[in-house]
Amino acid sequence: MDQRKKRGLARKVGILGTLAASGALLAGCDVNPPENGFFKLLRFGWPEGITPEATAMGNFWVWTWVVAWIIGIIMWFLMIFSMIAFSAKRAEKAGKGPYPRQTAYNVPLELILTAVPILIVMVLFFFTVQTQDKVTAMDKDPQVKVDVTAYQWNWKFGYDYVSGDVMGGSDYNGRQDDRKQQDTLEGAFDNVEEQKPGPVHGRSQTDLSFLNYDEIETVGTSEEVPVLVLPTNTAIQFDLAAADVVHSFWVPEFLFKRDAFPHPEANKSQRTFQIEKIEQEGAFVGRCAEMCGTYHAMMNFEIRAVSPEKFKQYIEFRKNNPEATNAQALEKIGEAGYATSTSPFLTGRKDTRGDVNTVDLNAK
């Protein structure tokens, strides 16, 4: 009896030691990028990320599916094997009873069946937290800070701060706090007197002091999709707010979205997020991912990622030419003046009141 107790204690200590060693090993692990081929199929349509945070999320998604498939294949094998190996016909031919040997109260087996699921959950939980911490970290030392204002049904982008490292000189601070009470959004606050049934967390709905305004801004209109110009290989911070209802800032290639609330501090919402860098140049569509009203589907914008040198030229041109349009500034640095990634959806509300709200891409 004493010897059996000692063996049972040794098994338990062994299992606990294995769990502890696994935890210590995981503490130094990271999610390595999966290879192409089969691993790419496991993305199930997820876009290829253009930020380190997006890459981490994409890799976590793929490896979760890899683990799920491995566990599933093992369970399918055991299930099918049991159905064949322990059938009543096979037992009868072998001269055995209709039921296989029972393993109830088999302590080693029960310990294994308890420890393995716990270990699986621990691994998934560890990598979930690791990826989440990387994505939501606010310690990326942003060199560019962008104010994002969402409203029915468009976007306003402003440059709050650009570091001297990007500008090749002194820091650029573009925030204009004296404009907080002004209305610069086309049609965003029409008939505002009719839209204030009561206060929001003790503050009037017409109090717009939570919005940010900047010297250099790009405002979307009913005729033009707003294009937000950003530098590659540069840490960036986004500061979000909504001027009316809840919206959501989403760039598919970021693999990340965050809701934009009116009165964000009063609503206890996290209004900022950071990315380590945008890793490639190009035009990337952005959308509102929160159902926000009639023209929600057409509430698009574009991220135009350019080299830091072009971004510096863009900011300097807009500083020196305050009357110039965003399209003129883009053309000045050799970029397309208008959005190129939001097709086939039209932006113009006046063109979408009928049955057709998309562009025929095959039309010549």
RODO-2510 file (C-alpha; in nm, 4 decimals, decimal comma):
residues 364
     n   res          X          Y          Z
     1     m     0,0000     0,0000     0,0000
     2     d     0,2823     0,2424     0,0946
     3     q     0,4626     0,1645    -0,2299
     4     r     0,1466     0,2371    -0,4326
     5     k     0,1054     0,5731    -0,2549
     6     k     0,4659     0,6601    -0,3310
     7     r     0,4182     0,5756    -0,6995
     8     g     0,0993     0,7890    -0,7102
     9     l     0,2793     1,0810    -0,5465
    10     a     0,5689     1,0455    -0,7903
    11     r     0,3273     1,0600    -1,0869
    12     k     0,1624     1,3756    -0,9528
    13     v     0,4990     1,5423    -0,8899
    14     g     0,6086     1,4442    -1,2399
    15     i     0,3005     1,5947    -1,4001
    16     l     0,3324     1,9171    -1,1980
    17     g     0,6995     1,9355    -1,2938
    18     t     0,6093     1,8952    -1,6604
    19     l     0,3514     2,1741    -1,6363
    20     a     0,5983     2,4035    -1,4592
    21     a     0,8703     2,3332    -1,7168
    22     s     0,6240     2,3961    -1,9992
    23     g     0,5299     2,7315    -1,8472
    24     a     0,8947     2,8319    -1,8133
    25     l     0,9625     2,7273    -2,1725
    26     l     0,6646     2,9249    -2,3034
    27     a     0,7862     3,2374    -2,1246
    28     g     1,0665     3,2647    -2,3805
    29     c     0,8574     3,1774    -2,6856
    30     d     0,7115     3,3909    -2,9578
    31     v     0,4766     3,3138    -3,2435
    32     n     0,7058     3,2493    -3,5383
    33     p     0,5820     3,3421    -3,8853
    34     p     0,4244     3,0422    -4,0612
    35     e     0,5451     2,9355    -4,4025
    36     n     0,3453     2,9681    -4,7232
    37     g     0,1392     2,6896    -4,8794
    38     f    -0,0827     2,5012    -4,6357
    39     f    -0,0243     2,7584    -4,3618
    40     k    -0,1384     3,0373    -4,5910
    41     l    -0,4613     2,8479    -4,6605
    42     l    -0,5277     2,8486    -4,2857
    43     r    -0,5655     3,2277    -4,2939
    44     f    -0,9135     3,1634    -4,4406
    45     g    -0,9158     3,4923    -4,6281
    46     w    -0,7478     3,7085    -4,3643
    47     p    -0,5533     3,9875    -4,5420
    48     e    -0,1756     3,9928    -4,5203
    49     g    -0,0872     4,2436    -4,2504
    50     i     0,1207     4,5547    -4,3133
    51     t     0,2168     4,6230    -3,9506
    52     p     0,4106     4,4120    -3,6964
    53     e     0,0943     4,3988    -3,4855
    54     a    -0,1060     4,2634    -3,7792
    55     t     0,1631     4,0048    -3,8496
    56     a     0,1510     3,8879    -3,4865
    57     m    -0,2279     3,8536    -3,4987
    58     g    -0,2185     3,6715    -3,8319
    59     n     0,0427     3,4273    -3,7058
    60     f    -0,1518     3,3633    -3,3866
    61     w    -0,4655     3,2958    -3,5916
    62     v    -0,2824     3,0466    -3,8167
    63     w    -0,1091     2,8582    -3,5346
    64     t    -0,4363     2,8342    -3,3430
    65     w    -0,5837     2,6576    -3,6454
    66     v    -0,2764     2,4325    -3,6688
    67     v    -0,3214     2,3249    -3,3065
    68     a    -0,6953     2,2808    -3,3578
    69     w    -0,6360     2,0569    -3,6608
    70     i    -0,3773     1,8457    -3,4770
    71     i    -0,6083     1,7957    -3,1797
    72     g    -0,9023     1,7267    -3,4104
    73     i    -0,7103     1,4657    -3,6138
    74     i    -0,5976     1,2889    -3,2968
    75     m    -0,9526     1,2828    -3,1595
    76     w    -1,0972     1,1623    -3,4920
    77     f    -0,8377     0,8836    -3,5035
    78     l    -0,9139     0,7723    -3,1487
    79     m    -1,2874     0,7822    -3,2118
    80     i    -1,2716     0,5812    -3,5351
    81     f    -1,0169     0,3392    -3,3867
    82     s    -1,2422     0,2768    -3,0863
    83     m    -1,5449     0,2211    -3,3088
    84     i    -1,3564    -0,0466    -3,5079
    85     a    -1,1295    -0,2067    -3,2468
    86     f    -1,3890    -0,2401    -2,9725
    87     s    -1,6966    -0,3336    -3,1702
    88     a    -1,9297    -0,6039    -3,0371
    89     k    -1,8656    -0,8259    -3,3409
    90     r    -1,4877    -0,8212    -3,2909
    91     a    -1,5325    -0,8960    -2,9209
    92     e    -1,7646    -1,1874    -3,0007
    93     k    -1,5170    -1,3353    -3,2506
    94     a    -1,2393    -1,3060    -2,9935
    95     g    -1,4569    -1,4842    -2,7358
    96     k    -1,4793    -1,1766    -2,5142
    97     g    -1,7771    -1,0164    -2,3500
    98     p    -1,9771    -0,7447    -2,5277
    99     y    -1,8061    -0,4668    -2,3291
   100     p    -1,4320    -0,3829    -2,3349
   101     r    -1,2266    -0,3652    -2,0181
   102     q    -1,3403    -0,0687    -1,8123
   103     t    -1,0822     0,1870    -1,7070
   104     a    -1,2853     0,3818    -1,4518
   105     y    -1,0786     0,4997    -1,1557
   106     n    -0,7593     0,4581    -1,3600
   107     v    -0,5696     0,7345    -1,1837
   108     p    -0,2819     0,7762    -1,4350
   109     l    -0,5263     0,7954    -1,7268
   110     e    -0,7515     1,0424    -1,5467
   111     l    -0,4522     1,2594    -1,4589
   112     i    -0,3456     1,2639    -1,8226
   113     l    -0,6977     1,3470    -1,9416
   114     t    -0,7039     1,6351    -1,6922
   115     a    -0,3523     1,7644    -1,7509
   116     v    -0,3581     1,7673    -2,1327
   117     p    -0,6640     1,9993    -2,1694
   118     i    -0,5232     2,2271    -1,8990
   119     l    -0,1919     2,2424    -2,0851
   120     i    -0,3697     2,3216    -2,4139
   121     v    -0,5670     2,6042    -2,2503
   122     m    -0,2495     2,7383    -2,0842
   123     v    -0,0647     2,7517    -2,4173
   124     l    -0,3540     2,9216    -2,5992
   125     f    -0,4017     3,1658    -2,3102
   126     f    -0,0312     3,2525    -2,3040
   127     f    -0,0100     3,3315    -2,6748
   128     t    -0,3438     3,5173    -2,6631
   129     v    -0,2149     3,7480    -2,3904
   130     q     0,1237     3,7845    -2,5605
   131     t    -0,0340     3,8885    -2,8911
   132     q    -0,2898     4,1140    -2,7243
   133     d    -0,0207     4,2925    -2,5241
   134     k     0,1827     4,3539    -2,8402
   135     v    -0,1183     4,4962    -3,0253
   136     t    -0,2509     4,7194    -2,7459
   137     a     0,0852     4,8368    -2,6076
   138     m     0,1099     5,2149    -2,5746
   139     d     0,4887     5,2316    -2,5435
   140     k     0,5876     5,2493    -2,9110
   141     d     0,7218     5,6083    -2,8953
   142     p     0,5013     5,7450    -3,1786
   143     q     0,6745     5,9837    -3,4163
   144     v     0,3422     6,0856    -3,5734
   145     k     0,0118     6,1446    -3,3922
   146     v    -0,3109     6,1605    -3,5908
   147     d    -0,6488     6,2899    -3,4745
   148     v    -0,9362     6,0903    -3,6258
   149     t    -1,2928     6,2214    -3,6123
   150     a    -1,5735     6,0027    -3,7441
   151     y    -1,9157     6,1456    -3,8257
   152     q    -2,2208     6,0557    -4,0309
   153     w    -2,0979     5,9584    -4,2801
   154     n    -1,7371     6,0497    -4,3346
   155     w    -1,4031     6,1162    -4,1685
   156     k    -1,1811     6,4055    -4,0663
   157     f    -0,8073     6,3478    -4,0196
   158     g    -0,5656     6,5937    -3,8614
   159     y    -0,1959     6,5888    -3,7771
   160     d    -0,1501     6,6586    -3,4073
   161     y     0,2244     6,5941    -3,3875
   162     v     0,5175     6,4992    -3,6116
   163     s     0,8581     6,4491    -3,4521
   164     g     1,1704     6,6311    -3,5601
   165     d     1,3226     6,2987    -3,6636
   166     v     1,0579     6,2724    -3,9366
   167     m     1,0594     6,6435    -4,0257
   168     g     1,4382     6,6648    -4,0348
   169     g     1,4379     6,9517    -3,7870
   170     s     1,2187     7,0644    -3,4991
   171     d     0,8984     6,8921    -3,3907
   172     y     0,5737     6,9927    -3,5588
   173     n     0,2795     7,0532    -3,3251
   174     g    -0,0443     7,1077    -3,5160
   175     r    -0,3119     7,0910    -3,2443
   176     q    -0,5419     7,3945    -3,2354
   177     d    -0,7287     7,3859    -2,9059
   178     d    -0,9001     7,7172    -2,9752
   179     r    -1,1092     7,5483    -3,2479
   180     k    -1,2628     7,2837    -3,0238
   181     q    -1,6051     7,4484    -3,0238
   182     q    -1,6142     7,5123    -3,3968
   183     d    -1,7996     7,3073    -3,6525
   184     t    -1,5751     7,2259    -3,9494
   185     l    -1,7451     6,9021    -4,0560
   186     e    -1,9622     6,9291    -4,3640
   187     g    -2,3218     6,8651    -4,2596
   188     a    -2,2178     6,6854    -3,9432
   189     f    -2,4198     6,8994    -3,7037
   190     d    -2,7140     7,0222    -3,9107
   191     n    -3,0224     7,1001    -3,7016
   192     v    -2,8196     7,0527    -3,3853
   193     e    -3,0938     7,2185    -3,1791
   194     e    -3,3252     6,9325    -3,2697
   195     q    -3,0730     6,6660    -3,1674
   196     k    -3,0258     6,7253    -2,7940
   197     p    -3,2917     6,5348    -2,6027
   198     g    -3,0729     6,5252    -2,2934
   199     p    -2,7201     6,5303    -2,1545
   200     v    -2,4571     6,2601    -2,2083
   201     h    -2,3110     6,1633    -1,8717
   202     g    -2,3909     6,5065    -1,7357
   203     r    -2,2666     6,6989    -2,0406
   204     s    -2,4673     6,8547    -2,3195
   205     q    -2,4735     6,6671    -2,6503
   206     t    -2,3777     6,9931    -2,8195
   207     d    -2,0557     7,0167    -2,6146
   208     l    -1,7887     6,9316    -2,8730
   209     s    -1,4862     7,0037    -2,6542
   210     f    -1,3822     6,6387    -2,6716
   211     l    -1,3065     6,6772    -3,0436
   212     n    -0,9574     6,7662    -3,1614
   213     y    -0,8768     7,0173    -3,4353
   214     d    -0,5464     7,0637    -3,6120
   215     e    -0,3729     7,3077    -3,8429
   216     i    -0,3454     7,0470    -4,1206
   217     e    -0,6675     6,8525    -4,1736
   218     t    -0,8272     6,6370    -4,4402
   219     v    -1,2069     6,6350    -4,4344
   220     g    -1,4081     6,3855    -4,6355
   221     t    -1,7020     6,5194    -4,8333
   222     s    -1,9958     6,3778    -5,0222
   223     e    -1,7913     6,4017    -5,3417
   224     e    -1,4464     6,2985    -5,2154
   225     v    -1,3144     6,0047    -5,0149
   226     p    -1,0656     6,1334    -4,7538
   227     v    -0,7073     6,0117    -4,7936
   228     l    -0,4922     5,9917    -4,4795
   229     v    -0,1236     6,0175    -4,5715
   230     l     0,1136     5,8337    -4,3362
   231     p     0,4871     5,7514    -4,3428
   232     t     0,6196     5,3964    -4,3554
   233     n     0,8674     5,2566    -4,0996
   234     t     0,7455     5,5081    -3,8420
   235     a     0,5602     5,4583    -3,5127
   236     i     0,2142     5,6186    -3,5328
   237     q    -0,0578     5,6965    -3,2780
   238     f    -0,4274     5,7339    -3,3643
   239     d    -0,6556     5,9412    -3,1396
   240     l    -1,0208     5,8596    -3,2140
   241     a    -1,3513     6,0334    -3,1466
   242     a    -1,6988     6,0445    -3,3004
   243     a    -1,8932     6,3657    -3,3551
   244     d    -2,2381     6,2066    -3,3351
   245     v    -2,2982     5,8302    -3,2979
   246     v    -2,0623     5,5370    -3,2415
   247     h    -1,8410     5,4591    -3,5406
   248     s    -1,5435     5,2257    -3,5806
   249     f    -1,2031     5,2868    -3,7398
   250     w    -1,0991     4,9772    -3,9364
   251     v    -0,8187     4,9133    -4,1840
   252     p    -0,8341     4,5462    -4,2940
   253     e    -0,4563     4,5284    -4,3484
   254     f    -0,4064     4,6393    -3,9860
   255     l    -0,6154     4,3341    -3,8786
   256     f    -0,7416     4,5668    -3,6067
   257     k    -1,0300     4,8013    -3,5460
   258     r    -1,1280     5,0325    -3,2637
   259     d    -1,4616     5,1994    -3,1947
   260     a    -1,4826     5,5790    -3,2046
   261     f    -1,7210     5,7129    -2,9384
   262     p    -1,8713     6,0565    -2,8816
   263     h    -1,7534     6,1902    -2,5453
   264     p    -1,4959     5,9062    -2,5247
   265     e    -1,3680     5,9917    -2,1768
   266     a    -1,7218     6,0179    -2,0381
   267     n    -1,8061     5,6860    -2,2020
   268     k    -1,4948     5,5233    -2,0478
   269     s    -1,3647     5,4200    -2,3912
   270     q    -0,9999     5,3830    -2,4913
   271     r    -0,9679     5,6332    -2,7737
   272     t    -0,6030     5,5820    -2,8705
   273     f    -0,3970     5,3017    -3,0191
   274     q    -0,0479     5,2791    -3,1652
   275     i     0,1238     5,0844    -3,4396
   276     e     0,4964     5,0178    -3,4505
   277     k     0,5174     5,0958    -3,8225
   278     i     0,3588     5,0473    -4,1636
   279     e     0,5877     4,8068    -4,3428
   280     q     0,5045     4,8759    -4,7069
   281     e     0,4016     5,1666    -4,9250
   282     g     0,0686     5,1703    -5,1034
   283     a    -0,3013     5,2549    -5,0801
   284     f    -0,5116     5,0635    -4,8265
   285     v    -0,8861     5,0941    -4,7854
   286     g    -1,0343     5,1928    -4,4519
   287     r    -1,3939     5,1508    -4,3427
   288     c    -1,6394     5,2169    -4,0649
   289     a    -1,7032     4,8795    -3,8967
   290     e    -1,9959     4,9915    -3,6788
   291     m    -2,3459     5,0181    -3,8260
   292     c    -2,3979     5,3925    -3,7961
   293     g    -2,6904     5,4825    -4,0217
   294     t    -2,8122     5,5146    -4,3767
   295     y    -2,4797     5,5579    -4,5582
   296     h    -2,2666     5,3402    -4,3327
   297     a    -2,1599     5,1204    -4,6281
   298     m    -2,0181     5,4205    -4,8136
   299     m    -1,8255     5,5562    -4,5129
   300     n    -1,4835     5,4734    -4,6551
   301     f    -1,1406     5,6305    -4,6339
   302     e    -0,7930     5,5466    -4,7558
   303     i    -0,4561     5,5085    -4,5876
   304     r    -0,1849     5,6247    -4,8289
   305     a     0,1474     5,4935    -4,6975
   306     v     0,4458     5,6813    -4,8440
   307     s     0,8164     5,6997    -4,7656
   308     p     0,9222     5,9238    -4,4733
   309     e     1,0866     6,1588    -4,7248
   310     k     0,7633     6,1998    -4,9207
   311     f     0,5663     6,2417    -4,5985
   312     k     0,7965     6,5249    -4,4909
   313     q     0,7441     6,6961    -4,8281
   314     y     0,3680     6,6466    -4,7940
   315     i     0,3534     6,8090    -4,4479
   316     e     0,5772     7,0984    -4,5535
   317     f     0,3646     7,1637    -4,8633
   318     r     0,0436     7,1700    -4,6621
   319     k     0,2003     7,3968    -4,3990
   320     n     0,3218     7,6412    -4,6600
   321     n     0,0059     7,6220    -4,8730
   322     p    -0,2906     7,6198    -4,6316
   323     e    -0,5370     7,6837    -4,9149
   324     a    -0,4188     7,3848    -5,1192
   325     t    -0,6333     7,0737    -5,1233
   326     n    -0,5222     6,7328    -5,0041
   327     a    -0,5327     6,6121    -5,3657
   328     q    -0,2935     6,8900    -5,4712
   329     a    -0,0555     6,7983    -5,1898
   330     l    -0,0610     6,4331    -5,2943
   331     e     0,0057     6,5196    -5,6565
   332     k     0,2902     6,7459    -5,5462
   333     i     0,4750     6,4451    -5,4010
   334     g     0,4029     6,2280    -5,7053
   335     e     0,1035     6,0371    -5,5672
   336     a    -0,2482     5,9915    -5,7050
   337     g    -0,4569     6,2837    -5,5843
   338     y    -0,7672     6,0832    -5,4936
   339     a    -0,8490     5,7494    -5,3319
   340     t    -0,7659     5,4446    -5,5425
   341     s    -0,8581     5,1610    -5,3025
   342     t    -1,2261     5,2202    -5,2181
   343     s    -1,3767     5,1042    -5,5504
   344     p    -1,6297     4,9632    -5,6321
   345     f    -1,8187     5,1588    -5,3642
   346     l    -1,9160     5,5133    -5,4517
   347     t    -1,8877     5,7906    -5,1971
   348     g    -2,1314     6,0412    -5,3442
   349     r    -2,4667     6,0177    -5,1602
   350     k    -2,6449     6,1858    -5,4492
   351     d    -2,5335     5,9014    -5,6785
   352     t    -2,6515     5,6225    -5,4457
   353     r    -3,0121     5,7087    -5,3718
   354     g    -3,1319     5,4667    -5,6411
   355     d    -3,0816     5,0937    -5,6696
   356     v    -2,7207     5,1078    -5,7883
   357     n    -2,4465     5,1951    -5,5400
   358     t    -2,1424     5,0318    -5,6975
   359     v    -1,9219     5,0944    -5,9979
   360     d    -1,9152     4,8401    -6,2809
   361     l    -1,5458     4,7506    -6,2839
   362     n    -1,5799     4,5776    -6,6219
   363     a    -1,7323     4,8806    -6,7936
   364     k    -1,5072     5,0569    -7,0427
***
